[in-house]
Structures are given as structure tokens and as C-alpha cells.
Amino acid sequence: MKFLVKIKSPGVLTIEELLKDNWQLGKKTIHNLRMQKAVQTPEGIPLDWSQPLQPEQLLHIRFEDEASQYFPNPKVPVQPFYEDEHLLIVGKPAGMKTHPNDVTETATLMNGVFHYLDAKGNSYAEHVHRLDEGTSGLVLIAKHPIAKNLLDRMLEKKQIVRTYEAIVEGAVKNDHGTIKAAIASDRHHPTRRRVSQTGQTAITHYQVVGRNPQITKVHVLLETGRTHQIRVHMAHIGHPIVGDTLYGAKAIKAPHYALQAFRIQFRHPLTGELVNVEIPRT
């Protein structure tokens, strides 16, 4: 696998410092890159890891291919919203799983994404985060292992901002607010979660963006990322997401509940550019 990185540092930065301090790659990854003499000039000449790089220096990083193990399914449609040589952002429809849980599942988003990238000669595709099966919206995909490493760390540090839109039952009283309520598994149900003092810390911020007498439209930001967090928290304050019968909403004719991850924003870990991708609102 080969990819290019344009260094935008002011110089006096060695390859060792770039990989260890700036990118914060793991020791094993750095060791493998060193042993493979993976960091090279565009002409294929291995670079000295102890020498400072030049400003705006273009590097070729060549390393052994690490293939993903998804079954490439051409029947799963892929809707790209953003793509470069390092990452891909696609839309997931409601009712589709983000990834397979075993080899028998071949109709997930990642099966379609792997076929899409495999057809371009890229044998690596890994999701950085996931969405619940019933939630639609944007999913961030890494196209090589270094991008995956960098994006995983950004997610941990809350440097990737994902905004959701939910339509909830009833009239939410306040125009904005924060819900702080720990979430745990529900021992009476295999998939449901519940608010519990013994659960994991969970914090949700919401902003009302539309109202009518029966429903409220809110935009939601997660400070934590617990399973079903938005669904649990909105139900907890008495406003379950429309159609979300698992959390007490009324049954509706629509096949899925009204929750979409419609915006994703972050600073690109390799180019430094601001990435701001949004599904157009209706």
C-alpha cells in the first residue's frame, strides 16, 4: 500500500518525531515502518529518520498491505459524501448495520464500502465509529492503517464532532439543554439501555431547531458515546424519538425512528485541512 503525505511543519521535525509525537502512532506501527524503510522520497529513496524534514516536504510512505476482511458485496449501495486518499465519508441508510458481527453477515455498510474501495485497488477499509442499525447518517472510514490510528485517537480526544438531528415526541420545554444521566444495560431486555446511577457517565447536549404542537426537532451533540445514548436520554426527559418504540414512543407507519447523524467536522489528521461534511437538510 502506498500513500503520500505533504508535511506542513516549519521544519526541525524528524520522521521519528512526526510518527511518535505528532501522529502518536503505536510503538509496533513505528517499528514496522522503520524496519520496512517505509518513509521515502518521491523517488523511492529511504529517508534518514534522525534528520529534520524540510518544510512542505513530500513523503512517500510505502508499507506492506494490511487487508481488511470484509466480504465485498456489490449489491450494497455506497453514497460517498467526501473522499481523498486517506479517508472516506459515506451515508448509511436506516435499517442497515454498520458492520458485520460474523462472516454470515454480508449486507452491511462495510461490505458495500469494501467492494467500492476494492474496485479502486484499495484492500483496506475500516470504520472509525458506528451508527445503530436504525439510525441513518454519516460514517467515517479510514482507507489505510495509519489514517485509522490517527482518526481513532482523534475520536478518543473528542476532536471529531458529529451532529445528529432527531425528531422527538411532544414539546421540549427549553430551547437548549444538557442531559447528564449515566447509562447501563437493561437486565430485563437484551438490547435496551436505561438510565442508572451505576451506569457509565453519559452527557448529551441538545438545541431545539423546530417546533409544532406534537413534535420537536432538535440538533444533538454527544460529549460521550454510549450505546443508544441519544435515544435513552431523550426518552429520559419525556421526549422519545418519533418511532422509537424500544424507548416508549408511539408506533408509526414509517419503518424507522427519526434520528440522523447529518454533520461531521474535524481537522484532517494528515493535511491539516478542515473537513466539514453535511447531509443537506430538507
C-alpha positions as CSV (number, residue, x, y, z in Angstrom):
1,M,0.0,0.0,0.0
2,K,1.3,3.5,-0.8
3,F,0.1,6.9,0.1
4,L,1.5,10.5,0.1
5,V,1.7,12.9,3.0
6,K,2.7,16.6,2.5
7,I,4.5,17.8,5.6
8,K,3.4,21.4,6.6
9,S,5.6,21.7,9.6
10,P,8.1,24.6,9.9
11,G,10.9,22.1,9.7
12,V,13.3,20.8,12.5
13,L,11.0,17.8,12.7
14,T,12.4,14.3,12.2
15,I,10.5,11.3,11.0
16,E,10.7,9.8,14.4
17,E,9.1,13.0,15.9
18,L,6.5,13.1,13.2
19,L,5.4,9.5,13.8
20,K,5.7,9.4,17.6
21,D,4.8,12.9,18.7
22,N,2.7,14.4,16.0
23,W,0.8,11.4,14.8
24,Q,1.2,9.4,18.1
25,L,1.4,6.1,16.3
26,G,1.8,2.9,18.4
27,K,5.3,1.5,19.0
28,K,4.6,-1.6,16.9
29,T,3.5,0.5,13.9
30,I,6.5,2.8,14.2
31,H,8.8,-0.3,14.5
32,N,7.3,-1.9,11.4
33,L,7.6,1.3,9.4
34,R,11.3,1.6,10.4
35,M,12.1,-2.0,9.6
36,Q,10.4,-1.7,6.2
37,K,12.2,1.6,5.4
38,A,8.7,2.8,4.6
39,V,9.3,6.6,4.7
40,Q,10.9,7.6,1.4
41,T,11.3,10.4,-1.1
42,P,9.0,10.6,-4.1
43,E,11.9,8.9,-6.0
44,G,11.8,5.9,-3.6
45,I,14.9,6.7,-1.6
46,P,14.6,5.8,2.1
47,L,14.9,8.8,4.4
48,D,17.1,9.2,7.5
49,W,14.9,9.2,10.5
50,S,17.2,11.3,12.5
51,Q,17.4,14.2,10.0
52,P,15.0,17.1,10.1
53,L,12.4,17.2,7.3
54,Q,12.1,20.2,5.1
55,P,9.1,22.5,5.2
56,E,6.4,21.3,2.8
57,Q,8.4,18.2,2.1
58,L,6.5,15.5,0.2
59,L,6.9,12.0,1.6
60,H,6.1,8.6,0.1
61,I,5.1,6.1,2.9
62,R,5.2,2.6,1.5
63,F,4.4,-0.3,3.7
64,E,3.1,-3.8,3.5
65,D,-0.6,-4.1,2.7
66,E,-2.9,-4.8,5.6
67,A,-6.1,-6.0,4.0
68,S,-9.5,-5.8,5.7
69,Q,-11.5,-9.0,6.0
70,Y,-15.0,-7.8,4.8
71,F,-16.8,-9.7,2.1
72,P,-17.0,-7.2,-0.9
73,N,-20.7,-7.0,-1.7
74,P,-21.5,-5.1,-4.9
75,K,-25.3,-5.2,-4.1
76,V,-24.9,-2.8,-1.1
77,P,-25.1,0.8,-2.5
78,V,-22.5,3.3,-1.3
79,Q,-23.2,7.0,-1.1
80,P,-19.9,8.9,-0.8
81,F,-20.0,12.5,0.6
82,Y,-16.3,13.0,0.8
83,E,-13.2,11.1,-0.2
84,D,-9.5,11.6,-0.5
85,E,-6.5,9.1,-0.5
86,H,-6.7,8.7,3.3
87,L,-10.4,8.6,4.3
88,L,-13.9,8.3,3.1
89,I,-17.2,9.6,4.5
90,V,-20.4,7.8,3.4
91,G,-24.1,7.8,4.2
92,K,-25.6,4.9,5.9
93,P,-29.4,4.3,5.4
94,A,-31.6,3.5,8.4
95,G,-32.2,-0.3,8.7
96,M,-28.6,-1.3,7.7
97,K,-25.9,-2.4,10.1
98,T,-22.6,-0.5,10.1
99,H,-20.5,-3.7,10.1
100,P,-21.0,-7.5,10.2
101,N,-20.8,-9.3,13.5
102,D,-19.9,-12.6,11.9
103,V,-18.9,-14.0,8.5
104,T,-22.6,-14.8,7.6
105,E,-23.5,-11.1,7.5
106,T,-22.6,-9.7,4.1
107,A,-25.2,-6.9,3.6
108,T,-23.8,-4.3,6.0
109,L,-22.4,-0.9,5.1
110,M,-18.8,-2.1,5.4
111,N,-19.5,-4.9,2.9
112,G,-20.6,-2.3,0.4
113,V,-17.7,0.1,1.3
114,F,-15.1,-2.6,0.9
115,H,-16.4,-3.5,-2.5
116,Y,-16.4,0.2,-3.5
117,L,-12.8,0.6,-2.4
118,D,-11.6,-2.8,-3.6
119,A,-12.8,-1.9,-7.1
120,K,-10.3,1.0,-6.9
121,G,-7.5,-1.2,-5.9
122,N,-7.6,-0.4,-2.1
123,S,-7.7,-3.5,0.1
124,Y,-8.2,-1.6,3.4
125,A,-11.4,-0.1,4.8
126,E,-12.2,0.2,8.5
127,H,-14.9,2.3,10.1
128,V,-13.8,4.8,12.8
129,H,-17.2,4.9,14.5
130,R,-20.5,3.2,14.1
131,L,-24.2,4.0,14.0
132,D,-27.1,2.0,15.4
133,E,-28.9,-0.1,12.7
134,G,-32.0,2.1,12.9
135,T,-30.0,5.4,12.7
136,S,-29.1,6.9,9.4
137,G,-26.3,9.3,8.5
138,L,-22.6,9.8,8.0
139,V,-19.9,7.3,8.8
140,L,-16.2,8.0,8.7
141,I,-14.0,5.3,7.1
142,A,-10.2,5.0,7.2
143,K,-8.5,3.9,3.9
144,H,-5.2,2.8,5.4
145,P,-3.9,1.7,8.8
146,I,-2.2,5.0,9.7
147,A,-5.3,7.0,9.0
148,K,-7.2,4.6,11.2
149,N,-4.7,5.0,14.0
150,L,-4.9,8.8,13.8
151,L,-8.6,9.0,13.5
152,D,-9.1,6.6,16.4
153,R,-7.0,8.9,18.6
154,M,-9.0,12.0,17.4
155,L,-12.2,10.3,18.3
156,E,-10.9,9.5,21.8
157,K,-9.9,13.1,22.3
158,K,-13.3,14.4,21.1
159,Q,-11.7,16.1,18.1
160,I,-14.3,14.6,15.7
161,V,-17.6,16.4,16.1
162,R,-20.7,14.6,14.9
163,T,-24.1,16.4,15.0
164,Y,-27.4,14.5,15.0
165,E,-30.9,15.6,14.1
166,A,-33.8,14.0,16.0
167,I,-37.5,14.5,15.8
168,V,-39.0,13.8,19.2
169,E,-42.4,13.5,20.6
170,G,-44.0,16.4,22.4
171,A,-42.9,20.0,23.1
172,V,-39.4,20.2,24.6
173,K,-39.7,23.0,27.1
174,N,-36.3,24.6,26.9
175,D,-34.7,25.8,23.6
176,H,-31.4,24.1,24.6
177,G,-30.1,22.0,27.4
178,T,-27.7,19.3,28.6
179,I,-28.7,15.9,29.8
180,K,-26.3,14.3,32.3
181,A,-27.5,10.8,33.2
182,A,-25.4,7.6,33.4
183,I,-26.5,4.7,31.1
184,A,-26.4,1.0,31.8
185,S,-27.7,-2.2,30.2
186,D,-31.3,-3.1,31.0
187,R,-31.2,-6.6,32.6
188,H,-34.8,-7.1,31.6
189,H,-34.1,-6.7,27.8
190,P,-31.2,-7.9,25.7
191,T,-30.7,-4.8,23.6
192,R,-32.2,-1.9,25.5
193,R,-30.3,0.5,27.7
194,R,-31.5,2.5,30.7
195,V,-30.6,5.4,32.9
196,S,-28.9,4.1,36.0
197,Q,-26.7,5.6,38.7
198,T,-24.5,2.5,38.4
199,G,-24.0,3.0,34.7
200,Q,-21.4,4.8,32.6
201,T,-21.2,8.6,32.5
202,A,-23.2,10.0,29.6
203,I,-23.7,13.6,28.6
204,T,-25.9,14.9,25.7
205,H,-26.3,18.5,24.5
206,Y,-29.4,19.5,22.5
207,Q,-30.6,22.6,20.7
208,V,-34.2,23.0,19.5
209,V,-34.4,23.9,15.8
210,G,-38.1,23.4,15.0
211,R,-41.4,23.0,16.8
212,N,-45.1,22.2,16.3
213,P,-47.7,21.2,18.9
214,Q,-47.0,17.4,18.5
215,I,-43.2,17.2,17.9
216,T,-39.9,19.0,18.3
217,K,-36.9,18.9,16.1
218,V,-33.5,19.0,17.9
219,H,-29.9,19.0,17.0
220,V,-27.8,16.9,19.3
221,L,-24.1,16.8,20.2
222,L,-22.6,13.9,22.2
223,E,-20.0,14.6,24.8
224,T,-19.8,10.8,25.4
225,G,-20.6,7.9,23.1
226,R,-22.7,5.4,24.9
227,T,-24.8,2.8,23.1
228,H,-28.3,4.3,22.3
229,Q,-27.3,7.4,24.2
230,I,-29.5,9.9,22.3
231,R,-32.4,7.6,22.3
232,V,-32.1,6.8,26.0
233,H,-31.6,10.5,27.1
234,M,-34.4,11.9,25.0
235,A,-36.8,9.3,26.4
236,H,-35.5,10.0,29.9
237,I,-36.6,13.7,29.7
238,G,-40.0,12.6,28.4
239,H,-39.5,13.1,24.7
240,P,-38.7,9.8,23.0
241,I,-37.6,9.9,19.3
242,V,-40.5,9.6,17.0
243,G,-41.0,6.0,16.0
244,D,-38.6,4.6,18.6
245,T,-40.9,2.1,20.2
246,L,-38.0,0.4,22.1
247,Y,-37.9,3.6,24.3
248,G,-41.5,4.3,24.7
249,A,-42.5,6.2,21.5
250,K,-45.8,5.5,19.8
251,A,-45.8,3.2,16.8
252,I,-45.8,5.0,13.4
253,K,-46.1,3.9,9.8
254,A,-42.5,4.8,9.0
255,P,-40.2,1.8,9.2
256,H,-37.5,3.6,11.3
257,Y,-37.2,6.1,14.1
258,A,-36.3,9.7,13.3
259,L,-32.6,10.1,14.1
260,Q,-29.8,11.0,11.6
261,A,-26.1,11.8,12.0
262,F,-26.2,14.6,9.5
263,R,-22.9,16.5,10.0
264,I,-19.3,15.6,10.8
265,Q,-16.5,18.1,11.4
266,F,-12.8,17.7,12.1
267,R,-9.3,18.8,11.2
268,H,-7.8,16.4,8.7
269,P,-5.0,14.5,10.6
270,L,-2.7,14.3,7.6
271,T,-3.4,17.5,5.6
272,G,-4.5,19.9,8.4
273,E,-7.5,21.0,6.4
274,L,-10.9,21.5,8.0
275,V,-13.3,18.8,6.9
276,N,-16.9,19.8,7.2
277,V,-19.4,17.3,5.6
278,E,-23.2,17.7,5.9
279,I,-26.2,15.9,4.5
280,P,-28.5,18.6,3.1
281,R,-31.5,19.3,5.3
282,T,-35.0,19.1,3.9
